[in-house]
Amino acid sequence: MSKNEKTSSPSLKRSWFQELKAEFAKITWPTKSALAKKSTVALIVSIIVGLIIAGVDWVLKFGLDFIIG
């Protein structure tokens, strides 16, 4: 390991953290109302998909019970 590599390491860490901080500054966070609306939509879609899966499961169970006896 050369002498230059040892001295450049702290500056690399510092620049990495500076770049990370700059990237975090670019983030646009949603407003509370937008977050509430999107969370509500996600919850409703999850419930609907769960009901569809439960319905398909029930139909398959009913069909297999009918076939098997």
Distance bins in CASP14 RR format, pairs under 12 A and 6 or more apart:
PFRMAT RR
TARGET T0000
AUTHOR 0000-0000-0000
RMODE 2
METHOD distances of the structure
MODEL  1
1 7 0 0 0 0 0 1 0 0 0 0 0
1 8 0 0 0 0 0 1 0 0 0 0 0
1 9 0 0 0 0 1 0 0 0 0 0 0
2 8 0 0 0 0 1 0 0 0 0 0 0
2 9 0 0 0 0 0 1 0 0 0 0 0
3 9 0 0 0 0 0 1 0 0 0 0 0
4 11 0 0 0 0 0 1 0 0 0 0 0
4 12 0 0 0 0 0 1 0 0 0 0 0
5 11 0 0 0 0 0 1 0 0 0 0 0
5 12 0 0 0 0 1 0 0 0 0 0 0
6 12 0 0 0 0 0 1 0 0 0 0 0
8 14 0 0 0 0 0 1 0 0 0 0 0
8 15 0 0 0 0 1 0 0 0 0 0 0
9 15 0 0 0 0 0 1 0 0 0 0 0
9 16 0 0 0 0 0 1 0 0 0 0 0
10 16 0 0 0 0 0 1 0 0 0 0 0
10 17 0 0 0 0 0 1 0 0 0 0 0
11 17 0 0 0 0 0 1 0 0 0 0 0
11 18 0 0 0 0 0 1 0 0 0 0 0
12 18 0 0 0 0 0 1 0 0 0 0 0
12 19 0 0 0 0 0 1 0 0 0 0 0
13 19 0 0 0 0 0 1 0 0 0 0 0
13 20 0 0 0 0 0 1 0 0 0 0 0
14 20 0 0 0 0 0 1 0 0 0 0 0
14 21 0 0 0 0 0 1 0 0 0 0 0
15 21 0 0 0 0 0 1 0 0 0 0 0
15 22 0 0 0 0 0 1 0 0 0 0 0
16 22 0 0 0 0 0 1 0 0 0 0 0
16 23 0 0 0 0 0 1 0 0 0 0 0
17 23 0 0 0 0 0 1 0 0 0 0 0
17 24 0 0 0 0 0 1 0 0 0 0 0
18 24 0 0 0 0 0 1 0 0 0 0 0
18 25 0 0 0 0 0 1 0 0 0 0 0
19 25 0 0 0 0 0 1 0 0 0 0 0
19 26 0 0 0 0 0 1 0 0 0 0 0
20 26 0 0 0 0 0 1 0 0 0 0 0
20 27 0 0 0 0 0 1 0 0 0 0 0
21 27 0 0 0 0 0 1 0 0 0 0 0
28 34 0 0 0 0 0 1 0 0 0 0 0
29 35 0 0 0 0 1 0 0 0 0 0 0
30 36 0 0 0 0 1 0 0 0 0 0 0
30 37 0 0 0 0 1 0 0 0 0 0 0
30 38 1 0 0 1 0 0 0 0 0 0 0
30 39 0 0 0 0 1 0 0 0 0 0 0
31 37 0 0 0 0 1 0 0 0 0 0 0
31 38 0 0 0 0 0 1 0 0 0 0 0
32 38 0 0 0 0 0 1 0 0 0 0 0
32 39 0 0 0 0 0 1 0 0 0 0 0
33 39 0 0 0 0 0 1 0 0 0 0 0
33 40 0 0 0 0 0 1 0 0 0 0 0
34 40 0 0 0 0 0 1 0 0 0 0 0
34 41 0 0 0 0 0 1 0 0 0 0 0
35 41 0 0 0 0 0 1 0 0 0 0 0
35 42 0 0 0 0 0 1 0 0 0 0 0
36 42 0 0 0 0 0 1 0 0 0 0 0
36 43 0 0 0 0 0 1 0 0 0 0 0
37 43 0 0 0 0 0 1 0 0 0 0 0
37 44 0 0 0 0 0 1 0 0 0 0 0
38 44 0 0 0 0 0 1 0 0 0 0 0
38 45 0 0 0 0 0 1 0 0 0 0 0
39 45 0 0 0 0 0 1 0 0 0 0 0
39 46 0 0 0 0 0 1 0 0 0 0 0
40 46 0 0 0 0 0 1 0 0 0 0 0
40 47 0 0 0 0 0 1 0 0 0 0 0
41 47 0 0 0 0 0 1 0 0 0 0 0
41 48 0 0 0 0 0 1 0 0 0 0 0
42 48 0 0 0 0 0 1 0 0 0 0 0
42 49 0 0 0 0 0 1 0 0 0 0 0
43 49 0 0 0 0 0 1 0 0 0 0 0
43 50 0 0 0 0 0 1 0 0 0 0 0
44 50 0 0 0 0 0 1 0 0 0 0 0
44 51 0 0 0 0 0 1 0 0 0 0 0
45 51 0 0 0 0 0 1 0 0 0 0 0
45 52 0 0 0 0 0 1 0 0 0 0 0
46 52 0 0 0 0 0 1 0 0 0 0 0
46 53 0 0 0 0 0 1 0 0 0 0 0
47 53 0 0 0 0 0 1 0 0 0 0 0
47 54 0 0 0 0 0 1 0 0 0 0 0
48 54 0 0 0 0 0 1 0 0 0 0 0
48 55 0 0 0 0 0 1 0 0 0 0 0
49 55 0 0 0 0 0 1 0 0 0 0 0
49 56 0 0 0 0 0 1 0 0 0 0 0
50 56 0 0 0 0 1 0 0 0 0 0 0
50 57 0 0 0 0 1 0 0 0 0 0 0
50 58 0 0 0 0 0 1 0 0 0 0 0
51 57 0 0 0 0 0 1 0 0 0 0 0
51 58 0 0 0 0 0 1 0 0 0 0 0
52 58 0 0 0 0 0 1 0 0 0 0 0
52 59 0 0 0 0 0 1 0 0 0 0 0
53 59 0 0 0 0 0 1 0 0 0 0 0
53 60 0 0 0 0 0 1 0 0 0 0 0
54 60 0 0 0 0 0 1 0 0 0 0 0
54 61 0 0 0 0 0 1 0 0 0 0 0
55 61 0 0 0 0 1 0 0 0 0 0 0
55 62 0 0 0 0 1 0 0 0 0 0 0
56 62 0 0 0 0 0 1 0 0 0 0 0
56 63 0 0 0 0 0 1 0 0 0 0 0
57 63 0 0 0 0 0 1 0 0 0 0 0
57 64 0 0 0 0 0 1 0 0 0 0 0
58 64 0 0 0 0 0 1 0 0 0 0 0
58 65 0 0 0 0 0 1 0 0 0 0 0
59 65 0 0 0 0 0 1 0 0 0 0 0
59 66 0 0 0 0 0 1 0 0 0 0 0
60 66 0 0 0 0 0 1 0 0 0 0 0
60 67 0 0 0 0 0 1 0 0 0 0 0
60 68 0 0 0 0 0 1 0 0 0 0 0
61 67 0 0 0 0 0 1 0 0 0 0 0
61 68 0 0 0 0 0 1 0 0 0 0 0
62 68 0 0 0 0 0 1 0 0 0 0 0
62 69 0 0 0 0 0 1 0 0 0 0 0
63 69 0 0 0 0 1 0 0 0 0 0 0
END
